Amino acid sequence: MPIQIAAERESAHIMHALSIVVAAALTTAVLFPVRAFGQGQADLILVHGKIWTENPRQPEVEAIAIQGNRIVGVGDNDSVLKLAGPKTKVVDLKGHRVVPGFNDAHVHFYMGGDGITSVHLLGASSTGEFRKRIAEFARSRPKGEWILNGNWDHERWTPAQLPTHQLIDDVTDDNPIFVNRSDGHMCLANALAMKLAGVDRNTKDVPGGVIVRDANGNPTGIFKDAAKNLIERVLPHPSLDHILSALQAAQEYAAENGVTSVQDMGVFTAQGVNTMADVIRGYQVLEKRGELRVRISAHMPLADWKRLASAGIMADFGTEKLQLGALKSFADGSLGSTTAWFFEPYSDAPNTSGIPSPELLHPEEMYEEMRDADRAGLQLAVHAIGDRAIRTILDMFERLEREDGISERRLRIEHAQHLSPADIPRFAKLHVVASMQPYHAIDDGRWADKRIGPERVKTTYAFRSLLDAGAVLAFGSDWFVAPINPLVGIYAAVTRRTLDGKHPDGWVPQQKISVAEAVHAYTVGAAYASLEDGIKGSIEPGKLADLAVLSDDIFHIDPVEIQGVKVDITIFDGRVIFERK
Ligand SMILES: [Zn+2]
C-alpha cells in the first residue's frame, strides 16, 4: 500500500492554504506534501506494526512517521522509511497492535487524581488496617491539612461495623479527617474535623441525611448523604500545589492506560473545589511549564455561560492541549440512588420514579439558558440517565433545532443510560452525541433488572440500537467513579459480562457491539463530541501524533481477554510518555 500523503486530509486546517498547490502535486511527488508539515525528515518512525488507523480509506497500515507533534506519513514499511534521515529514531513494533490514543469523553480528572494522591483505604480488610493506614498517611502530611477520599468499605471487615472517630482520633491529632466510603454516600470524620465544623451532640439532624449517633446521642463520626455537608461546608479550597499534584497523578495514570485525551466533566463541591476554575488554572500552569501529558477538554457548568459569552469565548476555544468543552447541566440523578428520572416507577421502589434535577424543575428557564448559551456559540452537554430525563432533553434539543435551525452544535447527552425505544432514532435525527460509559453497564448490570424490570433493561446501555439508528457514540469511563482503563471499557461494550460473573454471554446481549465499533467510540467518536475530530481521533497525516501500542491484538483475541490487555507504549504529542517495563 502506498504511503498516504498529508494533503488527502481536507480537515487538517494547515493544509487549506496549500490545497491548490497540493492538488497539482498529488499524482507525482509523494514527498512534497510531507515536507509541508515540517523541515523534511521524520523524528520518529514506527515500523512492523499492525496499525489500526480509523481512517476508512486506509484502515490498516504497517508504519507511521512522526515529525514534531504531527503524523506525517502512514503506509507500508518501505514507503514510510523513505521519510527517515540520519537523526530519525526508528522503533520496531514487532507486530504489535497500535490504535489512536484513547480519548475518554467523560472523566472527573481532578477528583480521580486527588484519590490517587490521598490515603488508600479500599484495600484495608480490618479496622486495625484501616487505622494503621490513616495513621501512616497522617504522619506524612503537614499539620492542619485535611485528609479526604479514602474509599473504605466496612463490608470487607469482620464484623462489618461502621468505623467511629474514636478508632482514629489518637493517631490523627493534627489533621482533620473526612474520608468517604467507596460508594460516596457516607464519610467518617475524626474529632478534629467535627470540632472545626462545629458539629456536636446538639447538632440537629439534616433532612435527606443521617448523623449516626451513639447511645448518648453523640455523633460517631459517620455522616450520610445530605448530612455530609455539615463537614464539607468548612473544607478549605485546596492549594494550587495540591491541585497540581493531583493532576500530575491523574495524567500519569492516564498515560499508563493509553489515554491521551480526556474530557473533564468537572468537580463536585464535596472535594472542596467549588468550580472548575481552580482546576483549569492548574491545567494552565502545567501547560505553561510544558508538563501537560494529556489533552484536556474542560467542561464548565451551564450557569457560567454568560461569563464566557461576555468574554467572547465560543465552543472549542483554547489550544490543542487545553480546550473549553461543553457547558454541562443536569436533568436527573443516578440509577444507584433511585434518583434517575423515569416515566414509570422503579420496580423495587414503586413509590418513586426518580426526580428531575433542581435545574429541570424549571424547564422553561433551563431551556432558555441553553438556547442563549447556544446562540453565543457555546456547546451543550446534559447529564440524563432515566428515560423521562432523556426524553425531556431531546425535546428541548428538538425545539432548539426548530427555532434556531440546524448547525454543528454537537449537542451531547451524558450517560444516556435508559432509553425509551421511541427516543433511540432521535439521537441521529437531532444530531445528538450519546456520551456513554460502557463500564457502568457491567457494573449496574448486576442489579439493574431488579431495579427497573425486564422490559426497560432491553434498551439500557443500548449501544447496538443507537449505532444501528445512526447515532454517534462517544465512550468514556466516568473515572473516578469507574476505572479509566479504556480496554476494560471496550471489553464491557463488546462482552457485556457483568462484574459478578453472572452473565457469561452478556447482559442484554443484543446490545453488544464489535471491538472496532467500541474503539471508534473511544477515538473518533470522542473527538467528534469535543469538536476536535479535525485534529485527532485517527492515525493519518496531519493529525496529532497520539498513539497507544497494545500488548495484544484486541481485534483477533477472544473478546473476554481484552480486559487483561495492557498498553505497552503511549505516544503523546509525538513523544513517548509511557513505556511498560
Ligand atoms: Zn460523571
Residues whose N, C-alpha, C, O or C-beta is under 5 A from the ligand:
A	BS01	ZN	M265 D478
